Amino acid sequence: MAQKILVVDDESNIRDLATLYLEKEGFTVEAAENGRDAIAKFAAVQPAMVILDIMMPGMDGFEVCRELRREHDVPILMVTARGDDVDKIVGLEIGADDYMTKPFNPREMVARVKAILRRFEGGRKPQNAITVSNLSVDKARRECRVDDQLLDLRTKEFDLLIAFVENPGIALTRDQLLENVWGYDYGGETRTVDVHVQHLRSKLSDARVQIETLRGVGYKLVETPA
């Protein structure tokens, strides 16, 4: 069965372009022209993913994202017409999985959609659990615990943590993390890695591990004294 994608944008040409390229790749597309319509359409069709414009009149994309995140973990690709990093960072912080800047290449949009869905559906097929100090990660169950406390990690946070625990003590560049976790090259836009690492660090505050920053390189996971 074809996966449904909900495209939310107040510009009809953007909705039409996204629909054209996504349907060519075998997706079923539902479209909404504003935030309220998006919430209603989401409830009606339960899409596999949402492509969400930020700048819309009335209920903007940030509000829609917050509303969806209250009850759903559906992948969200946010789209902004501005090159300002603030929009992108805010989108990631409130729960978006990725972002694009208008005007965008529709083929790149399709590539990002496929990569996000692949990672979200568990593109890696883990074989066993990994333990580093008092941190344990069960890749098959997609669960992470510090001691016996289950952590609430978002999809990309969990995938990012897997990259670190599979390579403890090894320096990982931002480009490597983008390729391994997001599934493609962002073309140098590595800020998304920094934002997700910041979130992950806060959730690992009770673990006896830390994600060290390697200036000019990237990050590595190291154990800390008990």
N, C-alpha and C positions, 0 to 999 in steps of 0.2 A: 504494500500500500504506500502511495506517495506521501511524503511528509508535508505537513501544512506549515507555511510560513506566513505570519501576519506582518504586512508592511504598513507602517503608520507614518504618513507624511501629508502635510497640507498642500503640497505641490503635486498636481496631477501628473506632470511629466516624469517626476521621480517615481511615483507609484507605478506608472505604466512601464518605465524602463526596467525597474526592478522586477516587475511581474514577467516581462518578456524574457529576461535572461534566466530567471529562476525556473520558469516553466520549461524553458529549453533544456534545463538540467534535470527535469523530471519531478520538480516540486509542485505542489498545489499551493496557490497563493490567494490569500484573503487580504483585502486592503481596507484601510480606515483613514479618513482625512482629518481627524482631530482626536484629542485625548479621550473624550467621553465615548466616542464611537469605538475607539480602540479597546476600552475596558469591556464594552458590550460585546464586541466581536470576539474578544479573547474568551469570554465566558461561554459564548455560543459554539465556537469551533475548537477550542483547546489546542492551539497550534504547538508544533514542536519547537518553534523559535519565533522571536519577535525582532523585526528591524524597526527601530524607533527614532524618529526625528526629534531633536531637542526643541527647536524653535517653532512652536505652533501657538496660534492664538488660543486664549482660554486656558485649558489644562495643558501645560507644556510636557515635554518628554520626561523631565525630571519627576514631575508629579505622577505620571503614568508608571514610570519605573518603580517609584516608591510604593504605589498602590499594588502593583503586581507582586512585588517582593514581600508584601505582608503575608501572602498565602502560597506563592508559587516559586519554584526554582527554575523556571523556564529560561533557557539562554536568551540574552538580550544583546543585540548589536545596536549601539547608539550611533546616531549620525548628527553631526553638527556642521552648520554653514560657516562657522568661525574657526580660524586657525588657533585661537587662544587655548593654551593648555588647560586653563581653569575649567572650561566646559568638560574637557576630556577627563580630568582628574575627578571632578565632582561626579560625573557619570559612573566612573569606576567605583568611587567610594560608596555610592548609594546602591550598588548592586549590578551594574552592567558588566558583561563579560568581555566586551571589546568595543571599539569605537572606530568610526571612519569620518573623514572630513570631506565635505562637498567642495567642488565637484569630485566625484569618485569614478574610477573605472569600473563598469558593471561586472567585468570579468574578475576583478579583484574582490568585489563584493561577494560574488558566488564562491570564490575560493575561501574567503573568510567564513562564510556560512557553513561550508562543508567542513572546514577545520574545527569550528566551534562545535558542530553537531558530533563530529567524530570523537573529540575529546570528552564531550558531555556524556556520550553514550558509552564511555569506557573503552576508547580505542586501544589502550594497553590492556592486556589480559594478564593480570598479576598471578603469580604462582603461590606466593606465600607471604607471611607477615615479616616486617622488618622492625627491629628494636634498636634504638640508639639511646643509651642511658635509660631514663625513665619515660622515654617517648616510644610508643609502639604504633605502627601503621599497618593496618590490614588492608592490603590493596584489593583483594577480592571483594570484601564487604564494604570497601571505601569508608573505613572508620579509622579515626585517630584518637589515641588516648594518652593522657599524661597521668602516670600512675593508673588509677582506675577511673579517672574522670574523662568522659567522652567529650571531645571538642566539637564545636559547631563550625565546620569549615565549608566555605563555598566551593563550588566545583574547581575553579582555577586555583584557589588556595590549596586545595588538596593535591591537585596535579603538580603544583609547584613544590609542595612539601615532598612528594614522591621523588622528584628530581634531586632534591637535596639528600634525602635519606638513602637513596641508592648510590650516592657519591659522597659519603661523609669525609670531610677534610679535604675535598678536592675543589679547586677553584673552578667555578662555572661562570662563563661570561654571560652578559645580558643577551647577546645574540644566540648563544647556545640555549638559554632558557626560553627565549622566544620560539625557537625552532622546536624544542622538545615539548613545551607545554602548550603553546598556541598553534603549533603545527605549520608555521610558515614564517617568512621574513617580513617584519614590519617595515622594512625600508629605512631602518635607523631610528624609528620611533620607539625607543626602549624605556620611556618613562613609565609605561604600563607595568613593567617588571618591578620598578622601584615602588610603585604604589601597592602592588600585591605583596611584595616583601614586607613593607611597612605593616600591612594588615596582619600578615602571618606572624610577624614578630610579636605583636600585641597579644595574639591568641596563644603563643607559646611561652608566655611570661612565667609560667610555673614549671616549665620543662628545664631539665639540666642540659640544655643545648642552646646554642644561639647561632643566628645567621650573621656572620661577620661580613662587613663591607670591605671589599678590596678595591681601593681607589684606582680608577682608571681601568679596572678589569671587570669586576662583577661581585660575586658573593661566594661564600662557602659555609657549610654547616660544621660547627665544632662543638664538642662536649665541654661543659663547664663543671667546675668542682662541685661536689655535693654540698 
